[in-house]
Amino acid sequence: MKKRYLLLIYTLVLTLTGCDKLKELATIRINTKIETEIPIVIAANLPAGAAFGENIHIPLTFSETHIIKLQDNFDIEPYLKKIKEIDLGSVEITALGMQPGEVINSVTLEVDGIGHILTLTNISATNNTFKPAIPQSLLDAVSNKFLKEEKITVTVYGSANSAMSISVGVSIEAGIIAYVLN
């Protein structure tokens, strides 16, 4: 009888205090990269005067909007509805497909609902990969948006010295904490 009583007390204590511990033990951390490539075509839309041989040096502008979805990440997708926390780390931006002589004067990346994230300048075929310092407050805002909506909408815009067809690669280091049981 005494053993049953102790077992009952132990079970009650475990039940009342153990749920959080069990849930904590039933989490997994996934270290991954959230990656995408944003295709950009920069067209030569010159003013009418250029057709008559005028030497005009006007930067060509571009703007492209792209959605980055968590479900597109192979590591995250099985846990999509079980994500508890997202910690974003460093961001790497790479201009892919640039040819010698092509220069992107500037490129800016914004996230809808958050705003300006970064601006890079003087990008060329040999100077095309960057790991900019982004304030943790902005990374946290992007994390929260990913957590709430499972996606973010990014806009990449800027100017270049010539017409070109490139991709802007975005790679974000991420630590995902998800519940294994749910």
Z-matrix of the N, CA and C atoms (Angstrom, degrees):
N
C 1 1.447
C 2 1.530 1 110.67
N 3 1.315 2 115.12 1 -42.55
C 4 1.456 3 120.08 2 -179.77
C 5 1.539 4 110.36 3 -62.95
N 6 1.344 5 116.71 4 -37.80
C 7 1.462 6 120.73 5 178.84
C 8 1.521 7 110.77 6 -65.72
N 9 1.310 8 117.47 7 -39.81
C 10 1.464 9 121.04 8 178.82
C 11 1.530 10 110.52 9 -64.86
N 12 1.322 11 115.56 10 -41.36
C 13 1.453 12 120.79 11 179.39
C 14 1.530 13 109.86 12 -62.08
N 15 1.332 14 118.01 13 -45.62
C 16 1.463 15 121.96 14 178.28
C 17 1.531 16 111.08 15 -64.60
N 18 1.319 17 115.57 16 -39.87
C 19 1.460 18 120.04 17 177.71
C 20 1.525 19 111.10 18 -63.36
N 21 1.330 20 116.68 19 -40.76
C 22 1.457 21 121.65 20 178.11
C 23 1.531 22 110.75 21 -63.52
N 24 1.314 23 117.25 22 -45.21
C 25 1.473 24 121.43 23 178.98
C 26 1.532 25 109.87 24 -63.57
N 27 1.320 26 116.13 25 -44.98
C 28 1.462 27 120.45 26 179.22
C 29 1.529 28 110.78 27 -60.71
N 30 1.308 29 117.13 28 -42.65
C 31 1.461 30 122.00 29 179.34
C 32 1.520 31 110.93 30 -64.06
N 33 1.337 32 117.15 31 -42.85
C 34 1.463 33 120.75 32 178.31
C 35 1.527 34 111.47 33 -63.45
N 36 1.318 35 116.34 34 -45.02
C 37 1.463 36 120.33 35 179.33
C 38 1.530 37 110.00 36 -62.32
N 39 1.319 38 116.67 37 -44.87
C 40 1.458 39 120.63 38 178.99
C 41 1.521 40 111.11 39 -62.95
N 42 1.314 41 116.64 40 -40.52
C 43 1.462 42 121.07 41 179.97
C 44 1.520 43 111.06 42 -65.53
N 45 1.322 44 117.01 43 -44.19
C 46 1.462 45 120.57 44 -176.38
C 47 1.524 46 112.85 45 -74.07
N 48 1.310 47 117.81 46 -36.30
C 49 1.466 48 120.06 47 -176.77
C 50 1.516 49 113.35 48 -105.44
N 51 1.292 50 117.62 49 -15.60
C 52 1.452 51 120.97 50 -171.78
C 53 1.505 52 115.59 51 -87.02
N 54 1.327 53 119.07 52 -16.37
C 55 1.466 54 120.22 53 -176.68
C 56 1.525 55 111.57 54 -59.56
N 57 1.324 56 116.59 55 -46.02
C 58 1.461 57 119.74 56 179.25
C 59 1.523 58 111.09 57 -65.73
N 60 1.317 59 116.40 58 -40.21
C 61 1.466 60 120.47 59 178.90
C 62 1.523 61 110.67 60 -64.46
N 63 1.327 62 116.36 61 -42.94
C 64 1.460 63 119.96 62 179.15
C 65 1.524 64 110.54 63 -64.01
N 66 1.328 65 116.14 64 -40.90
C 67 1.462 66 119.96 65 179.42
C 68 1.533 67 110.13 66 -65.26
N 69 1.341 68 115.60 67 -38.92
C 70 1.457 69 120.27 68 178.06
C 71 1.530 70 110.76 69 -64.09
N 72 1.324 71 116.00 70 -40.60
C 73 1.459 72 120.25 71 178.17
C 74 1.525 73 111.84 72 -69.04
N 75 1.308 74 116.07 73 -23.17
C 76 1.467 75 120.79 74 -177.59
C 77 1.529 76 111.86 75 -93.95
N 78 1.338 77 117.53 76 27.28
C 79 1.463 78 120.77 77 176.00
C 80 1.523 79 109.28 78 -109.46
N 81 1.309 80 113.97 79 157.30
C 82 1.460 81 120.77 80 179.06
C 83 1.526 82 108.02 81 -131.52
N 84 1.325 83 116.66 82 144.05
C 85 1.467 84 121.32 83 174.82
C 86 1.524 85 107.42 84 -105.96
N 87 1.306 86 115.19 85 127.69
C 88 1.459 87 122.04 86 -179.93
C 89 1.524 88 107.38 87 -114.58
N 90 1.318 89 117.04 88 115.29
C 91 1.461 90 121.46 89 174.91
C 92 1.519 91 107.50 90 -95.70
N 93 1.304 92 115.94 91 121.42
C 94 1.460 93 120.83 92 -174.01
C 95 1.521 94 109.47 93 -149.92
N 96 1.309 95 115.51 94 -177.69
C 97 1.465 96 121.97 95 173.21
C 98 1.518 97 107.86 96 -124.84
N 99 1.312 98 115.52 97 131.42
C 100 1.462 99 121.32 98 173.37
C 101 1.524 100 105.04 99 -91.49
N 102 1.335 101 115.84 100 114.22
C 103 1.461 102 119.87 101 -172.01
C 104 1.523 103 111.84 102 -128.06
N 105 1.314 104 114.49 103 148.77
C 106 1.462 105 120.80 104 173.99
C 107 1.521 106 108.92 105 -156.23
N 108 1.314 107 115.22 106 160.72
C 109 1.464 108 122.01 107 171.62
C 110 1.520 109 107.61 108 -121.90
N 111 1.315 110 115.64 109 128.25
C 112 1.460 111 121.71 110 -178.86
C 113 1.528 112 108.12 111 -105.09
N 114 1.338 113 117.89 112 110.49
C 115 1.468 114 119.97 113 179.54
C 116 1.529 115 111.11 114 -72.01
N 117 1.322 116 115.26 115 135.83
C 118 1.467 117 120.85 116 -178.99
C 119 1.526 118 108.88 117 -133.64
N 120 1.321 119 115.93 118 127.89
C 121 1.461 120 121.83 119 174.17
C 122 1.523 121 106.66 120 -113.22
N 123 1.316 122 115.57 121 119.40
C 124 1.464 123 121.13 122 179.04
C 125 1.523 124 106.54 123 -103.28
N 126 1.316 125 115.40 124 110.44
C 127 1.467 126 121.53 125 -175.58
C 128 1.519 127 110.70 126 -90.76
N 129 1.324 128 115.17 127 151.73
C 130 1.462 129 121.89 128 177.55
C 131 1.521 130 108.66 129 -87.86
N 132 1.319 131 116.74 130 83.91
C 133 1.470 132 121.62 131 179.46
C 134 1.532 133 108.67 132 -99.71
N 135 1.327 134 115.18 133 78.93
C 136 1.462 135 121.45 134 -175.76
C 137 1.524 136 111.03 135 -83.41
N 138 1.329 137 117.12 136 152.73
C 139 1.463 138 120.44 137 177.26
C 140 1.530 139 111.14 138 -67.85
N 141 1.309 140 116.32 139 163.61
C 142 1.472 141 122.38 140 -176.04
C 143 1.526 142 112.27 141 -57.14
N 144 1.312 143 118.68 142 -36.06
C 145 1.459 144 122.31 143 -179.05
C 146 1.515 145 113.28 144 -60.66
N 147 1.308 146 117.71 145 -26.45
C 148 1.462 147 121.31 146 -178.61
C 149 1.519 148 111.61 147 -67.81
N 150 1.308 149 117.22 148 -24.32
C 151 1.465 150 120.60 149 -179.43
C 152 1.526 151 111.46 150 -68.65
N 153 1.325 152 117.45 151 -20.13
C 154 1.460 153 121.11 152 -177.99
C 155 1.524 154 111.90 153 -98.08
N 156 1.316 155 117.08 154 19.83
C 157 1.450 156 120.92 155 173.63
C 158 1.513 157 115.51 156 86.94
N 159 1.314 158 118.40 157 7.90
C 160 1.458 159 119.77 158 177.41
C 161 1.524 160 109.55 159 -66.75
N 162 1.303 161 116.36 160 142.66
C 163 1.459 162 121.67 161 179.32
C 164 1.532 163 108.18 162 -88.43
N 165 1.308 164 116.35 163 90.96
C 166 1.464 165 121.80 164 -176.25
C 167 1.527 166 108.90 165 -110.21
N 168 1.327 167 116.53 166 126.94
C 169 1.465 168 121.30 167 178.23
C 170 1.525 169 108.76 168 -111.28
N 171 1.295 170 114.88 169 83.37
C 172 1.459 171 120.81 170 -179.17
C 173 1.522 172 108.03 171 -108.60
N 174 1.331 173 117.65 172 125.67
C 175 1.465 174 118.54 173 176.94
C 176 1.531 175 110.37 174 -62.86
N 177 1.303 176 115.55 175 140.83
C 178 1.458 177 121.46 176 177.72
C 179 1.524 178 108.24 177 -90.23
N 180 1.311 179 116.20 178 130.90
C 181 1.463 180 119.81 179 -177.01
C 182 1.524 181 110.88 180 -99.66
N 183 1.324 182 114.00 181 158.13
C 184 1.459 183 120.43 182 177.34
C 185 1.523 184 109.22 183 -146.34
N 186 1.317 185 115.42 184 157.75
C 187 1.463 186 122.52 185 175.88
C 188 1.525 187 107.60 186 -156.49
N 189 1.303 188 115.94 187 131.05
C 190 1.468 189 121.18 188 -179.67
C 191 1.523 190 109.13 189 -142.09
N 192 1.331 191 115.86 190 135.24
C 193 1.466 192 121.87 191 177.49
C 194 1.521 193 108.49 192 -109.54
N 195 1.327 194 115.50 193 139.76
C 196 1.466 195 121.12 194 -174.69
C 197 1.528 196 109.13 195 -145.37
N 198 1.319 197 116.95 196 143.59
C 199 1.468 198 121.62 197 177.75
C 200 1.525 199 108.71 198 -103.04
N 201 1.323 200 115.96 199 128.22
C 202 1.466 201 122.03 200 175.17
C 203 1.523 202 106.98 201 -105.46
N 204 1.326 203 116.46 202 118.32
C 205 1.467 204 122.07 203 -176.61
C 206 1.523 205 110.59 204 -110.32
N 207 1.339 206 115.72 205 137.68
C 208 1.456 207 119.99 206 176.28
C 209 1.524 208 111.14 207 -62.40
N 210 1.311 209 117.58 208 -34.21
C 211 1.465 210 121.13 209 -176.96
C 212 1.526 211 112.62 210 -64.24
N 213 1.332 212 117.44 211 -16.54
C 214 1.459 213 120.51 212 178.06
C 215 1.528 214 112.54 213 -80.06
N 216 1.338 215 117.00 214 -8.07
C 217 1.458 216 121.36 215 178.43
C 218 1.525 217 109.03 216 -91.39
N 219 1.319 218 116.01 217 119.92
C 220 1.464 219 122.58 218 -176.52
C 221 1.534 220 112.28 219 -59.05
N 222 1.339 221 117.65 220 -36.82
C 223 1.469 222 121.44 221 -178.86
C 224 1.524 223 112.34 222 -70.95
N 225 1.324 224 116.66 223 -35.71
C 226 1.464 225 122.04 224 -173.76
C 227 1.523 226 112.57 225 -87.22
N 228 1.307 227 117.92 226 -34.65
C 229 1.466 228 123.10 227 -170.21
C 230 1.534 229 114.50 228 -48.91
N 231 1.345 230 120.82 229 -43.58
C 232 1.471 231 119.06 230 -179.30
C 233 1.535 232 113.79 231 -64.52
N 234 1.324 233 117.32 232 -21.06
C 235 1.466 234 121.97 233 -176.24
C 236 1.525 235 112.41 234 -108.82
N 237 1.313 236 117.76 235 12.33
C 238 1.460 237 122.91 236 -170.94
C 239 1.527 238 113.36 237 -51.06
N 240 1.298 239 118.62 238 -45.42
C 241 1.471 240 121.93 239 -177.70
C 242 1.527 241 112.42 240 -86.30
N 243 1.326 242 117.59 241 1.58
C 244 1.465 243 121.62 242 -176.91
C 245 1.530 244 112.42 243 -115.13
N 246 1.325 245 117.49 244 8.18
C 247 1.462 246 121.04 245 -176.03
C 248 1.523 247 110.43 246 -70.35
N 249 1.314 248 114.75 247 128.90
C 250 1.464 249 122.31 248 179.77
C 251 1.533 250 110.57 249 -100.43
N 252 1.323 251 116.60 250 -36.28
C 253 1.463 252 120.63 251 -173.24
C 254 1.527 253 109.55 252 -153.55
N 255 1.329 254 115.69 253 146.62
C 256 1.464 255 122.09 254 175.38
C 257 1.525 256 107.72 255 -129.67
N 258 1.328 257 115.92 256 123.45
C 259 1.460 258 122.02 257 176.68
C 260 1.520 259 108.02 258 -114.02
N 261 1.329 260 116.78 259 115.85
C 262 1.461 261 120.60 260 179.26
C 263 1.517 262 109.63 261 -96.11
N 264 1.334 263 114.91 262 140.10
C 265 1.458 264 121.33 263 179.67
C 266 1.509 265 110.93 264 -112.53
N 267 1.315 266 116.02 265 -133.36
C 268 1.462 267 120.22 266 -175.57
C 269 1.526 268 111.90 267 -69.47
N 270 1.320 269 113.98 268 153.98
C 271 1.464 270 122.57 269 179.30
C 272 1.524 271 107.66 270 -119.36
N 273 1.329 272 115.67 271 134.24
C 274 1.463 273 120.62 272 176.37
C 275 1.522 274 108.65 273 -119.85
N 276 1.324 275 115.97 274 130.26
C 277 1.463 276 123.00 275 179.31
C 278 1.531 277 107.70 276 -116.27
N 279 1.338 278 116.37 277 129.78
C 280 1.461 279 121.12 278 179.81
C 281 1.525 280 109.36 279 -132.25
N 282 1.328 281 116.09 280 130.09
C 283 1.466 282 121.23 281 173.59
C 284 1.526 283 106.73 282 -90.67
N 285 1.320 284 115.81 283 114.53
C 286 1.465 285 121.88 284 -174.99
C 287 1.525 286 110.86 285 -103.01
N 288 1.322 287 116.71 286 140.11
C 289 1.458 288 121.29 287 174.17
C 290 1.514 289 115.47 288 87.80
N 291 1.322 290 117.69 289 13.34
C 292 1.468 291 119.44 290 178.79
C 293 1.526 292 110.28 291 -77.82
N 294 1.332 293 115.98 292 145.09
C 295 1.461 294 122.73 293 179.20
C 296 1.533 295 109.15 294 -104.03
N 297 1.344 296 117.43 295 158.00
C 298 1.467 297 120.03 296 176.89
C 299 1.533 298 110.73 297 -54.33
N 300 1.314 299 115.94 298 136.73
C 301 1.463 300 121.79 299 -179.58
C 302 1.521 301 113.88 300 92.30
N 303 1.316 302 117.47 301 -19.34
C 304 1.467 303 120.28 302 177.29
C 305 1.526 304 109.03 303 -81.33
N 306 1.322 305 115.48 304 135.54
C 307 1.463 306 121.03 305 -179.69
C 308 1.522 307 109.14 306 -134.66
N 309 1.306 308 115.23 307 130.92
C 310 1.465 309 120.30 308 169.22
C 311 1.520 310 105.14 309 -94.92
N 312 1.323 311 115.92 310 113.56
C 313 1.466 312 120.71 311 -177.72
C 314 1.518 313 110.80 312 -62.56
N 315 1.327 314 115.87 313 -45.73
C 316 1.464 315 120.60 314 177.75
C 317 1.520 316 109.24 315 -156.08
N 318 1.312 317 114.96 316 150.90
C 319 1.460 318 121.81 317 173.34
C 320 1.525 319 107.05 318 -140.23
N 321 1.325 320 115.36 319 133.23
C 322 1.463 321 122.23 320 179.99
C 323 1.518 322 108.37 321 -120.32
N 324 1.324 323 115.92 322 140.50
C 325 1.458 324 121.68 323 177.01
C 326 1.522 325 108.27 324 -118.03
N 327 1.334 326 115.67 325 126.87
C 328 1.464 327 122.22 326 177.02
C 329 1.518 328 109.07 327 -124.64
N 330 1.334 329 116.19 328 151.23
C 331 1.462 330 122.34 329 175.42
C 332 1.523 331 107.74 330 -115.34
N 333 1.337 332 116.38 331 126.86
C 334 1.468 333 120.97 332 178.84
C 335 1.523 334 110.43 333 -55.79
N 336 1.328 335 115.29 334 133.11
C 337 1.453 336 121.01 335 179.08
C 338 1.514 337 113.73 336 85.97
N 339 1.338 338 117.21 337 -10.76
C 340 1.468 339 121.02 338 179.69
C 341 1.519 340 110.31 339 -119.66
N 342 1.338 341 116.29 340 -47.28
C 343 1.458 342 120.51 341 178.45
C 344 1.515 343 113.11 342 111.50
N 345 1.332 344 114.90 343 -153.69
C 346 1.465 345 123.43 344 -175.41
C 347 1.527 346 110.57 345 -62.85
N 348 1.332 347 115.65 346 128.97
C 349 1.466 348 121.31 347 176.95
C 350 1.523 349 110.38 348 -108.24
N 351 1.337 350 117.41 349 -46.57
C 352 1.466 351 119.72 350 -178.21
C 353 1.517 352 110.90 351 -160.60
N 354 1.328 353 114.66 352 157.40
C 355 1.460 354 122.78 353 171.69
C 356 1.523 355 107.39 354 -135.38
N 357 1.332 356 115.76 355 132.50
C 358 1.463 357 122.10 356 177.50
C 359 1.522 358 108.34 357 -119.52
N 360 1.335 359 116.99 358 150.23
C 361 1.463 360 120.92 359 -179.38
C 362 1.524 361 111.08 360 -131.28
N 363 1.343 362 114.51 361 160.91
C 364 1.461 363 123.21 362 173.82
C 365 1.533 364 112.58 363 53.62
N 366 1.320 365 115.74 364 59.44
C 367 1.463 366 121.89 365 -179.04
C 368 1.525 367 108.19 366 -97.44
N 369 1.324 368 116.42 367 130.46
C 370 1.467 369 121.30 368 -179.80
C 371 1.525 370 109.39 369 -135.00
N 372 1.325 371 116.00 370 179.79
C 373 1.463 372 120.51 371 -179.85
C 374 1.528 373 111.56 372 -62.26
N 375 1.324 374 117.31 373 -29.98
C 376 1.469 375 120.46 374 -179.63
C 377 1.526 376 113.10 375 -98.79
N 378 1.313 377 117.71 376 -11.85
C 379 1.468 378 123.06 377 178.72
C 380 1.527 379 106.83 378 -126.04
N 381 1.347 380 116.09 379 73.69
C 382 1.462 381 118.68 380 -168.72
C 383 1.527 382 115.67 381 -125.59
N 384 1.325 383 118.68 382 2.84
C 385 1.464 384 121.06 383 -179.89
C 386 1.523 385 109.32 384 -124.04
N 387 1.343 386 115.32 385 131.07
C 388 1.462 387 120.86 386 -175.25
C 389 1.524 388 110.50 387 -136.36
N 390 1.331 389 115.77 388 144.18
C 391 1.468 390 122.48 389 171.66
C 392 1.536 391 106.62 390 -123.06
N 393 1.321 392 116.80 391 80.04
C 394 1.467 393 119.48 392 -175.96
C 395 1.528 394 112.07 393 -70.57
N 396 1.321 395 115.16 394 150.92
C 397 1.466 396 120.62 395 174.36
C 398 1.527 397 107.68 396 -79.00
N 399 1.314 398 115.97 397 120.31
C 400 1.467 399 121.52 398 -179.96
C 401 1.520 400 107.52 399 -116.29
N 402 1.327 401 118.38 400 129.49
C 403 1.465 402 120.48 401 -179.73
C 404 1.535 403 111.79 402 -55.72
N 405 1.322 404 115.57 403 140.12
C 406 1.465 405 120.66 404 -179.13
C 407 1.524 406 111.59 405 -58.71
N 408 1.327 407 117.41 406 -31.60
C 409 1.469 408 119.85 407 179.31
C 410 1.535 409 111.20 408 -62.30
N 411 1.328 410 117.41 409 -37.19
C 412 1.469 411 120.50 410 176.99
C 413 1.528 412 111.00 411 -70.34
N 414 1.334 413 116.63 412 -41.80
C 415 1.467 414 119.79 413 177.46
C 416 1.528 415 110.70 414 -61.90
N 417 1.339 416 116.61 415 -39.02
C 418 1.472 417 120.46 416 177.76
C 419 1.528 418 111.04 417 -65.16
N 420 1.328 419 116.88 418 -39.27
C 421 1.471 420 120.39 419 178.50
C 422 1.529 421 110.61 420 -64.13
N 423 1.330 422 116.93 421 -41.55
C 424 1.467 423 120.82 422 177.47
C 425 1.527 424 109.69 423 -65.84
N 426 1.337 425 117.43 424 -41.11
C 427 1.475 426 121.56 425 177.20
C 428 1.519 427 110.90 426 -57.82
N 429 1.322 428 116.21 427 -46.89
C 430 1.470 429 120.44 428 -179.63
C 431 1.523 430 111.57 429 -63.07
N 432 1.328 431 116.43 430 -38.55
C 433 1.470 432 119.93 431 178.16
C 434 1.531 433 110.23 432 -65.82
N 435 1.325 434 116.92 433 -43.04
C 436 1.464 435 120.47 434 175.27
C 437 1.529 436 110.64 435 -59.62
N 438 1.326 437 116.64 436 -43.13
C 439 1.462 438 121.43 437 -177.74
C 440 1.524 439 111.36 438 -63.87
N 441 1.327 440 117.29 439 -40.73
C 442 1.468 441 121.44 440 -178.04
C 443 1.525 442 113.09 441 -78.39
N 444 1.336 443 116.86 442 -40.39
C 445 1.467 444 120.65 443 -170.56
C 446 1.529 445 114.46 444 -111.80
N 447 1.330 446 117.40 445 -10.39
C 448 1.471 447 123.95 446 -178.12
C 449 1.524 448 112.81 447 63.46
N 450 1.326 449 116.80 448 15.09
C 451 1.465 450 121.48 449 178.61
C 452 1.523 451 108.47 450 -163.54
N 453 1.329 452 114.99 451 161.93
C 454 1.466 453 121.30 452 170.19
C 455 1.527 454 107.38 453 -134.93
N 456 1.315 455 115.80 454 152.23
C 457 1.460 456 121.35 455 175.02
C 458 1.521 457 107.37 456 -108.90
N 459 1.333 458 115.60 457 120.48
C 460 1.461 459 120.51 458 -179.58
C 461 1.521 460 109.58 459 -110.15
N 462 1.322 461 114.96 460 146.45
C 463 1.458 462 121.53 461 173.48
C 464 1.521 463 107.08 462 -120.89
N 465 1.324 464 115.08 463 128.30
C 466 1.457 465 122.16 464 177.72
C 467 1.525 466 106.40 465 -114.10
N 468 1.337 467 116.41 466 125.25
C 469 1.465 468 119.35 467 178.91
C 470 1.520 469 110.13 468 -144.18
N 471 1.323 470 115.39 469 159.90
C 472 1.452 471 119.51 470 179.52
C 473 1.507 472 111.54 471 171.27
N 474 1.349 473 115.11 472 -154.51
C 475 1.460 474 120.47 473 179.81
C 476 1.524 475 109.75 474 -142.63
N 477 1.338 476 114.35 475 156.72
C 478 1.464 477 120.88 476 -178.91
C 479 1.522 478 109.73 477 -139.68
N 480 1.335 479 115.52 478 166.92
C 481 1.463 480 120.02 479 -177.76
C 482 1.520 481 113.47 480 -86.43
N 483 1.336 482 117.40 481 -13.17
C 484 1.465 483 119.47 482 -178.58
C 485 1.526 484 110.09 483 -157.17
N 486 1.313 485 114.66 484 168.59
C 487 1.461 486 119.43 485 175.85
C 488 1.526 487 108.69 486 -68.39
N 489 1.320 488 116.37 487 140.84
C 490 1.463 489 120.66 488 179.36
C 491 1.518 490 109.68 489 -162.88
N 492 1.307 491 114.70 490 162.55
C 493 1.457 492 121.73 491 175.76
C 494 1.524 493 106.82 492 -125.48
N 495 1.329 494 116.25 493 112.75
C 496 1.468 495 121.37 494 -174.55
C 497 1.521 496 109.58 495 -135.21
N 498 1.308 497 115.30 496 179.10
C 499 1.465 498 122.18 497 169.58
C 500 1.515 499 107.41 498 -129.94
N 501 1.317 500 115.95 499 143.84
C 502 1.455 501 121.08 500 172.95
C 503 1.521 502 106.70 501 -104.34
N 504 1.323 503 115.35 502 114.40
C 505 1.459 504 120.69 503 178.68
C 506 1.515 505 109.98 504 -87.41
N 507 1.330 506 116.09 505 132.66
C 508 1.462 507 122.37 506 177.98
C 509 1.522 508 107.03 507 -121.01
N 510 1.332 509 116.67 508 125.36
C 511 1.458 510 121.98 509 178.99
C 512 1.526 511 108.21 510 -131.01
N 513 1.340 512 116.34 511 120.34
C 514 1.465 513 121.87 512 -177.06
C 515 1.525 514 108.49 513 -119.03
N 516 1.327 515 116.85 514 121.33
C 517 1.462 516 120.15 515 175.10
C 518 1.521 517 108.27 516 -69.78
N 519 1.336 518 115.98 517 133.73
C 520 1.462 519 120.01 518 -176.40
C 521 1.520 520 110.78 519 -138.84
N 522 1.312 521 114.70 520 140.21
C 523 1.459 522 122.48 521 170.29
C 524 1.515 523 107.16 522 -112.89
N 525 1.309 524 116.55 523 117.86
C 526 1.464 525 122.36 524 -177.26
C 527 1.519 526 108.23 525 -108.65
N 528 1.324 527 116.56 526 128.80
C 529 1.462 528 120.90 527 173.76
C 530 1.518 529 106.45 528 -109.50
N 531 1.331 530 114.87 529 122.22
C 532 1.464 531 120.56 530 -176.55
C 533 1.522 532 109.63 531 -132.42
N 534 1.329 533 115.13 532 152.12
C 535 1.456 534 121.05 533 174.55
C 536 1.522 535 108.63 534 -78.74
N 537 1.323 536 116.57 535 131.52
C 538 1.457 537 120.49 536 177.00
C 539 1.520 538 109.18 537 -77.89
N 540 1.326 539 116.22 538 -39.83
C 541 1.460 540 122.24 539 178.30
C 542 1.516 541 108.31 540 -100.65
N 543 1.279 542 117.28 541 138.52
C 544 1.472 543 121.50 542 175.60
C 545 1.488 544 109.08 543 -176.63
